[in-house]
């Protein structure tokens, strides 16, 4: 499933910038089915990244409520983080969705 919010409200960032951002402690998705779908999509993204080195867009929310987008390759997913290329980790609880292209 892809997630594409209103492009006018989304800032595109480089993956290296993620280490400078702050994330909230609460999950940005409030219902269990959406969280399960996100987890499934995250695992699919890791498969895409490892098998094909394919990039995708990850939409996420920072602690101040801003929605951001990063175009990257996902290497690994665990219960708390999405690991990106170059050792960058993005909290799974901050991820709004993925756009596979």
N, C-alpha and C positions, 0 to 999 in steps of 0.2 A: 504494500500500500504506500502510496506517495503522500507527501504532505507539502502543500504549497500555499503559504499564507499570502496575504496582500503584499506584493513586492515593494510597494511604496513605504511600508513600515519596517522593512527588514534591512539591517546593515550587514554587508558581506565583510567577513574578517578572514585573515590568514590563520592557518592552524597554529602558528607560533604565538599569535596574540592570545590564544586561549589560556595560557599560563598566567596572564596578567588580569584575567577576568575573575569576578566574584560570583558565586552561585548560591542560591537560597538553600535552606535545609529541607524544605518541603518539596514534594514531587510536583512538577508542573502539570502533570496529568492526574485528574482527581478520581477517575473511575477505573476499576480493575480491568475491564475489557480493553480499554485504551492502553493501559500499562502492559498488558499481555501482548497486544499487537505490536507495541513499541519494542518489546523484548524480542519477539519473533523477527521483526524487521532488522533489529541490531544484529542478530545472529546471521541473518541473510546477508547483511552488509559485510560482516566478517568473512563469510564464505566467498563473496564476490571479491573482496580485497585480497584474500590469500590465494585463491585459485586463478584469478584473472588480473590482479592488480588494478581492478576497476575503481574509478572514483564515483562518488555520489555526493549529494548535498545533505548536510545535517542541519536541521533547524533547531535552535535551542534558545533558552531564555536565561538571562542573567538575573542576579539578585535584585536589580533595579527594575525588572519587568521588561527590559528591552529584548526584542526578538532579533536573533542574529543567525547568519548562515555561514557555513564553511564548506568548501569543496575539498574533499580529502579522500583518502583510502583508509578503511577501517581494518585493523590487524587482529584485534581480539576484543571480546566482550566478556565481562564477568557480571556478577550480581550488582555491582556498584558503578562500574566505569566502562566507557568505550575507549579503547586504546587506539590511537591514530598513528600514522607514520611519524617517525622521529621521536617516539616515546612520549607523545602528548596524550594526556588522559582527560576525557570529558565526562563529568558525572552523568550517569544514565538518567537520574532524576531530573536533570535540566533539559533533556532532549524532548522536543515537541514532536519530531518526526523526521523521516528520511525521504529523500526524493531520488529514486533510482532512475538513471538515464543511460 
